[in-house]
């Protein structure tokens, strides 16, 4: 070999041309117009399809109706839908929608998707996409409770329910009539199903609602489910006036008594009644009860039409606040419940507990003349300051002094001691 490129291949240029200084280099040529993926997102989705992949591809040939792009995950597989959001040589933005895929019982499967422009098949790009087996689940349901009389309509949105399949609905293990079940709307990702609660045969309490395709064998392993509370329609009613509040201070706070009207003459299972103030359940020693007749006399034996409950509110509350008192018991295995609002307040603070009138006239007409009136309003104030008299008391209305205080305050009963629990201190 002489002093030509052949000596570079054999590394013999120094011997072949000793008088010539040589340097051998190699060059690799490539197509700098080949497309490349700059960014990709949404690279996994459910086996039912519908997952959206967003691509940004540089130097991708222009896509049009006449010259589309084809995307698929292997020969013989369904085509992906392709849409172009924007086009430029620097970076075209494309969206691809995944078709359904049979995973053959696998939890997931990774495939490689090739996006090929029809105008230049040699300029294809590819990316990895993972399918996962999406189990149907209830995304939302409303309402999730109803009366034992039934008849209400429930709407359940089920994700990944078999598209186009006829749904079967079970309530507490009982299959509902197909006439009471309908599909409101359906897509690959969500199906809205409506069903009607039966009007008879309902057991009170929490029941499981299961929804599955009619083609699924029973019991269906892929059923979507949620809890539905069946409420006994025959509930007691709190008779008014009911206790409205009491002081929160430590120490005995007295007792309150409430009367409940029962739906029918009943006896209480186990003679057990529980009372809950807010979230605090009273111990058995904290309340007592008695069944009464419809006219209020104690029942000597058998059932009653009314229930009298006496309870000692819990102590130790640190602040004022609204809560509720809940009375619970059961009759013949059916849960019964009634509640009324209750407010804890500062039993040592000065506060208004009563007044003689909510509104008074300021003028009247007599003999054709319009006359001004000076109405007197009587107030009942708990925990007033010592030595309170008309001379050292001011009445304000809207921040302005109004009229005058007439008559020295009269003490209706001995001052309320903190935590005394007296009824007149309420």
C-alpha positions as CSV (number, residue, x, y, z in Angstrom):
1,X,0.0,0.0,0.0
2,X,1.2,3.5,-0.8
3,X,0.5,6.8,0.9
4,X,-3.3,6.4,0.5
5,X,-6.3,5.5,2.7
6,X,-5.4,1.9,2.5
7,X,-2.5,2.2,4.9
8,X,-4.9,3.6,7.5
9,X,-6.8,0.3,7.5
10,X,-3.5,-1.7,8.1
11,X,-1.9,0.9,10.4
12,X,1.1,0.9,8.1
13,X,1.3,4.6,6.9
14,X,4.5,5.2,8.8
15,X,6.4,2.4,7.0
16,X,4.8,3.0,3.6
17,X,5.5,6.7,3.6
18,X,8.3,7.4,6.1
19,X,9.0,10.9,4.7
20,X,5.4,12.0,5.0
21,X,3.6,12.7,8.3
22,X,0.2,11.1,8.3
23,X,-2.8,11.1,10.6
24,X,-5.7,8.7,10.1
25,X,-9.3,9.7,11.0
26,X,-12.7,8.1,10.4
27,X,-16.1,9.9,9.8
28,X,-19.6,8.5,10.4
29,X,-22.4,10.0,8.4
30,X,-26.0,10.0,9.8
31,X,-29.3,11.4,8.8
32,X,-29.8,14.6,10.9
33,X,-33.4,14.8,9.7
34,X,-34.6,11.7,11.6
35,X,-37.5,12.5,14.1
36,X,-36.9,12.1,17.8
37,X,-39.2,12.1,20.8
38,X,-38.5,15.2,23.0
39,X,-41.1,14.4,25.7
40,X,-43.7,11.8,26.4
41,X,-46.4,11.6,29.2
42,X,-49.3,9.4,30.0
43,X,-47.4,6.2,29.3
44,X,-49.8,3.9,31.2
45,X,-53.5,3.2,31.2
46,X,-56.3,0.7,31.8
47,X,-56.7,-2.4,29.7
48,X,-60.1,-1.2,28.6
49,X,-58.4,1.5,26.6
50,X,-58.9,5.2,26.5
51,X,-55.5,6.1,28.0
52,X,-54.1,9.3,26.4
53,X,-50.4,9.6,25.5
54,X,-49.0,13.1,24.8
55,X,-45.9,13.3,22.6
56,X,-43.6,16.1,21.4
57,X,-41.6,14.9,18.4
58,X,-39.0,17.0,16.6
59,X,-38.7,16.8,12.8
60,X,-41.8,14.7,12.4
61,X,-43.3,14.8,8.9
62,X,-46.4,16.8,8.7
63,X,-49.6,14.8,9.3
64,X,-52.9,15.5,7.5
65,X,-56.0,13.7,6.3
66,X,-54.3,12.9,3.1
67,X,-51.1,11.9,4.8
68,X,-51.9,10.4,8.2
69,X,-49.8,8.8,10.9
70,X,-50.4,5.3,12.0
71,X,-49.8,4.0,15.5
72,X,-49.9,0.4,16.7
73,X,-48.3,-1.9,19.3
74,X,-47.3,-4.8,17.0
75,X,-48.6,-6.4,13.8
76,X,-52.2,-7.3,13.8
77,X,-53.0,-5.2,16.9
78,X,-55.7,-2.5,16.9
79,X,-54.7,1.0,15.7
80,X,-54.3,3.9,18.1
81,X,-56.2,7.1,17.4
82,X,-53.7,9.9,16.5
83,X,-54.4,13.7,16.7
84,X,-52.0,16.6,16.0
85,X,-52.3,19.5,18.4
86,X,-49.6,21.6,16.7
87,X,-47.0,21.2,14.1
88,X,-43.5,22.6,13.7
89,X,-40.1,21.2,12.7
90,X,-38.8,22.1,16.2
91,X,-41.4,20.0,17.9
92,X,-44.8,18.7,16.8
93,X,-47.3,17.9,19.6
94,X,-49.4,14.8,19.1
95,X,-52.0,12.9,21.2
96,X,-52.6,9.2,20.9
97,X,-55.5,7.3,22.4
98,X,-54.9,3.7,23.4
99,X,-57.2,0.9,22.2
100,X,-58.4,-1.9,24.5
101,X,-56.0,-4.8,25.1
102,X,-56.6,-8.3,26.3
103,X,-54.0,-8.9,29.1
104,X,-54.8,-12.7,29.3
105,X,-55.1,-12.6,33.0
106,X,-51.9,-10.6,33.6
107,X,-51.8,-7.7,36.1
108,X,-50.0,-5.5,33.6
109,X,-48.2,-5.7,30.2
110,X,-45.7,-3.4,28.6
111,X,-45.9,-2.9,24.8
112,X,-43.9,-0.8,22.3
113,X,-46.0,1.6,20.2
114,X,-44.6,2.6,16.8
115,X,-45.9,5.9,15.3
116,X,-45.3,5.9,11.5
117,X,-46.0,8.8,9.2
118,X,-47.6,7.6,6.0
119,X,-45.5,10.0,3.9
120,X,-42.2,8.7,5.2
121,X,-42.4,5.3,6.9
122,X,-38.6,5.3,7.5
123,X,-39.1,8.2,9.9
124,X,-41.1,6.3,12.5
125,X,-40.7,6.8,16.3
126,X,-41.6,4.4,19.1
127,X,-42.2,4.5,22.8
128,X,-43.1,2.1,25.7
129,X,-46.6,2.0,27.1
130,X,-47.9,-0.1,30.0
131,X,-51.4,-1.5,30.2
132,X,-52.7,-2.4,33.7
133,X,-55.7,-4.6,34.6
134,X,-58.3,-2.0,35.8
135,X,-60.8,-3.5,38.3
136,X,-64.3,-1.9,38.3
137,X,-64.9,0.3,41.3
138,X,-67.7,2.6,42.5
139,X,-66.4,6.2,42.1
140,X,-69.5,7.8,43.6
141,X,-73.0,6.9,44.7
142,X,-75.9,9.0,45.8
143,X,-77.8,8.7,48.0
144,X,-76.1,6.1,50.2
145,X,-78.9,5.7,52.6
146,X,-82.7,5.4,52.5
147,X,-85.8,4.5,54.5
148,X,-86.9,0.9,54.9
149,X,-90.1,1.9,52.9
150,X,-87.9,1.9,49.8
151,X,-88.8,3.4,46.5
152,X,-85.8,5.8,46.2
153,X,-83.5,5.9,43.2
154,X,-79.8,5.5,43.6
155,X,-77.2,6.6,41.0
156,X,-73.8,4.9,41.0
157,X,-70.8,5.9,38.8
158,X,-68.7,2.8,38.2
159,X,-65.2,3.2,36.8
160,X,-64.0,0.6,34.2
161,X,-67.3,-1.2,34.1
162,X,-67.5,-3.5,31.0
163,X,-68.5,-1.1,28.2
164,X,-71.9,-1.9,26.8
165,X,-72.6,-4.8,29.3
166,X,-75.9,-5.2,31.0
167,X,-75.5,-4.5,34.8
168,X,-76.7,-6.7,37.6
169,X,-77.3,-5.0,41.0
170,X,-77.5,-6.9,44.3
171,X,-78.6,-5.3,47.5
172,X,-77.8,-7.3,50.6
173,X,-77.3,-10.4,48.5
174,X,-80.7,-10.1,46.8
175,X,-80.6,-9.5,43.0
176,X,-82.8,-6.6,42.0
177,X,-85.3,-6.9,39.1
178,X,-83.8,-5.9,35.8
179,X,-86.7,-3.6,35.3
180,X,-85.4,-1.5,38.3
181,X,-81.9,-1.2,36.8
182,X,-80.8,1.0,33.9
183,X,-77.7,2.5,32.3
184,X,-77.9,6.3,32.2
185,X,-74.6,6.8,30.4
186,X,-71.6,4.7,29.4
187,X,-68.0,5.1,28.3
188,X,-64.8,3.2,28.5
189,X,-63.8,4.8,31.8
190,X,-67.1,5.4,33.6
191,X,-70.7,4.0,33.5
192,X,-73.5,5.7,35.3
193,X,-76.0,3.2,36.6
194,X,-79.4,3.9,38.2
195,X,-81.4,1.4,40.3
196,X,-84.5,1.6,42.5
197,X,-84.6,0.4,46.1
198,X,-87.3,-2.3,46.6
199,X,-90.4,-1.3,48.6
200,X,-90.4,-4.4,50.7
201,X,-88.2,-7.1,52.2
202,X,-85.5,-4.6,53.3
203,X,-83.5,-5.3,56.4
204,X,-82.5,-2.2,58.4
205,X,-78.8,-1.5,58.9
206,X,-75.9,-1.4,56.5
207,X,-76.2,-3.6,53.4
208,X,-73.7,-4.1,50.6
209,X,-74.6,-3.1,47.0
210,X,-72.7,-5.1,44.4
211,X,-72.7,-4.2,40.7
212,X,-71.3,-6.5,38.0
213,X,-71.9,-7.4,34.3
214,X,-74.6,-10.0,33.6
215,X,-72.0,-12.1,31.8
216,X,-70.0,-12.5,35.0
217,X,-70.5,-15.7,36.9
218,X,-72.0,-15.6,40.4
219,X,-70.4,-14.7,42.7
220,X,-68.6,-12.2,40.5
221,X,-65.0,-11.6,41.5
222,X,-64.8,-8.3,39.7
223,X,-68.0,-6.8,41.2
224,X,-67.9,-3.2,42.3
225,X,-69.5,-2.5,45.6
226,X,-70.4,0.1,48.2
227,X,-72.4,0.3,51.5
228,X,-76.0,1.4,51.6
229,X,-77.7,2.2,55.0
230,X,-81.3,1.2,55.3
231,X,-83.0,3.3,57.9
232,X,-86.0,2.2,59.8
233,X,-88.8,4.5,58.7
234,X,-90.6,4.1,62.0
235,X,-88.5,6.3,64.2
236,X,-89.4,8.0,67.5
237,X,-90.1,11.8,67.6
238,X,-88.7,14.2,70.3
239,X,-91.6,16.0,71.9
240,X,-91.2,19.7,72.6
241,X,-90.2,21.5,74.6
242,X,-86.9,19.6,74.7
243,X,-83.9,20.6,76.8
244,X,-81.9,23.3,75.0
245,X,-78.6,23.7,76.9
246,X,-76.7,23.8,80.1
247,X,-73.4,25.1,81.6
248,X,-70.1,23.6,80.6
249,X,-68.3,24.2,84.0
250,X,-66.9,21.3,86.0
251,X,-69.1,19.9,88.7
252,X,-72.6,18.4,88.7
253,X,-74.7,20.2,86.0
254,X,-78.1,18.8,87.0
255,X,-80.2,16.5,84.9
256,X,-82.2,17.0,81.8
257,X,-85.4,15.2,80.8
258,X,-86.7,14.6,77.3
259,X,-89.8,12.8,76.1
260,X,-90.0,10.7,72.9
261,X,-93.1,9.6,71.1
262,X,-92.8,6.1,69.8
263,X,-94.3,5.1,66.4
264,X,-96.3,2.4,68.1
265,X,-96.8,0.8,71.4
266,X,-93.4,-0.9,72.0
267,X,-91.1,-2.5,74.5
268,X,-87.4,-1.8,74.3
269,X,-85.0,-4.7,73.6
270,X,-83.1,-5.6,76.7
271,X,-84.5,-2.5,78.4
272,X,-81.3,-0.7,77.1
273,X,-81.2,3.0,76.1
274,X,-78.0,4.8,75.3
275,X,-77.6,8.6,75.4
276,X,-74.8,10.4,73.5
277,X,-73.9,14.1,73.9
278,X,-72.0,15.1,70.8
279,X,-69.4,12.3,70.5
280,X,-69.4,11.4,74.2
281,X,-71.6,8.4,75.1
282,X,-72.9,8.5,78.7
283,X,-72.2,5.4,80.9
284,X,-75.2,3.3,81.9
285,X,-75.3,5.1,85.3
286,X,-75.5,8.5,83.5
287,X,-79.1,8.1,82.4
288,X,-82.4,6.5,83.2
289,X,-85.6,5.9,81.3
290,X,-89.2,4.8,81.7
291,X,-92.0,3.8,79.2
292,X,-95.2,5.9,79.5
293,X,-98.7,5.6,78.1
294,X,-100.0,7.9,75.5
295,X,-101.3,10.2,78.2
296,X,-98.0,10.1,80.1
297,X,-98.6,7.7,83.0
298,X,-95.9,5.1,83.8
299,X,-96.4,1.7,82.2
300,X,-96.6,-1.1,84.8
301,X,-96.1,-3.9,82.3
302,X,-96.0,-4.3,78.6
303,X,-95.2,-1.7,76.0
304,X,-95.5,2.1,76.0
305,X,-96.3,4.9,73.5
306,X,-93.8,7.4,75.0
307,X,-90.3,7.2,76.4
308,X,-89.0,9.4,79.2
309,X,-85.2,9.8,79.3
310,X,-83.4,11.5,82.1
311,X,-79.7,12.2,81.7
312,X,-76.8,14.0,83.4
313,X,-74.9,16.0,80.8
314,X,-71.1,15.2,80.8
315,X,-68.8,17.6,82.7
316,X,-65.4,18.9,81.7
317,X,-66.3,20.9,78.6
318,X,-64.0,23.8,78.3
319,X,-65.9,26.1,75.9
320,X,-69.3,27.0,74.8
321,X,-70.7,25.4,71.7
322,X,-73.6,23.7,69.9
323,X,-73.9,19.9,70.0
324,X,-76.6,17.4,69.8
325,X,-78.1,14.8,72.1
326,X,-78.8,11.4,70.5
327,X,-81.0,8.8,72.2
328,X,-80.6,5.2,70.8
329,X,-82.4,1.9,71.5
330,X,-83.9,-1.0,69.6
331,X,-87.4,-2.5,69.2
332,X,-87.8,-6.0,68.0
333,X,-84.3,-5.9,66.5
334,X,-84.9,-2.6,64.6
335,X,-82.6,0.3,65.5
336,X,-84.4,3.5,66.7
337,X,-82.8,6.9,67.1
338,X,-83.9,10.5,67.9
339,X,-81.9,13.6,68.5
340,X,-82.3,17.2,69.5
341,X,-79.8,20.2,69.6
342,X,-78.1,21.1,72.9
343,X,-75.8,24.0,73.7
344,X,-73.2,24.2,76.4
345,X,-72.7,27.8,77.7
346,X,-70.7,29.6,80.4
347,X,-72.8,29.2,83.5
348,X,-70.9,31.9,85.3
349,X,-71.3,34.7,82.7
350,X,-74.0,37.4,82.8
351,X,-76.5,36.6,80.1
352,X,-80.1,37.2,79.0
353,X,-82.3,34.2,79.6
354,X,-85.8,35.7,79.1
355,X,-87.8,38.8,78.2
356,X,-91.5,39.8,78.4
357,X,-91.8,40.8,74.7
358,X,-89.9,40.3,71.4
359,X,-91.4,43.5,69.9
360,X,-93.3,46.5,71.2
361,X,-95.2,49.4,69.5
362,X,-93.7,52.9,69.6
363,X,-96.8,54.8,68.5
364,X,-100.6,54.6,68.6
365,X,-103.6,56.6,67.3
366,X,-106.2,57.9,69.7
367,X,-109.0,60.3,68.7
368,X,-107.4,60.9,65.4
369,X,-104.1,61.9,67.0
370,X,-100.8,60.0,66.6
371,X,-99.3,59.4,70.0
372,X,-95.9,58.2,71.1
373,X,-95.7,55.2,73.4
374,X,-93.1,54.3,76.0
375,X,-93.4,50.6,76.3
376,X,-91.8,48.7,79.2
377,X,-89.9,45.5,78.6
378,X,-89.0,43.1,81.4
379,X,-85.8,41.2,81.1
380,X,-84.5,38.2,83.1
381,X,-80.7,38.2,83.5
382,X,-78.7,35.3,84.9
383,X,-75.7,36.0,87.1
384,X,-76.2,39.8,87.4
385,X,-73.5,41.9,89.2
386,X,-74.0,42.4,92.9
387,X,-75.6,45.7,93.8
388,X,-77.4,46.2,90.5
389,X,-80.0,49.0,90.7
390,X,-82.0,51.1,88.2
391,X,-79.6,54.0,88.9
392,X,-76.5,52.2,87.8
393,X,-78.0,50.3,84.9
394,X,-78.1,51.5,81.3
395,X,-80.1,50.1,78.4
396,X,-78.6,50.4,74.9
397,X,-80.3,49.9,71.6
398,X,-78.1,49.7,68.5
399,X,-75.3,51.2,70.6
400,X,-77.3,54.2,71.6
401,X,-78.8,54.9,75.0
402,X,-82.5,54.1,74.9
403,X,-85.0,55.4,77.4
404,X,-84.4,54.6,81.0
405,X,-84.3,51.7,83.3
406,X,-87.4,51.8,85.5
407,X,-87.6,50.0,88.8
408,X,-84.8,48.3,90.7
409,X,-84.0,44.7,89.6
410,X,-85.8,42.1,91.6
411,X,-83.9,38.9,92.6
412,X,-86.1,36.1,91.4
413,X,-84.1,33.4,93.3
414,X,-80.8,33.0,95.0
415,X,-77.8,33.8,92.8
416,X,-76.7,30.9,90.5
417,X,-73.6,29.3,91.8
418,X,-71.1,27.9,89.3
419,X,-72.0,24.3,88.5
420,X,-75.1,24.3,90.7
421,X,-77.2,22.8,87.9
422,X,-80.4,24.5,88.9
423,X,-83.1,24.7,86.3
424,X,-83.6,28.4,86.7
425,X,-79.9,29.0,85.9
426,X,-80.4,27.6,82.4
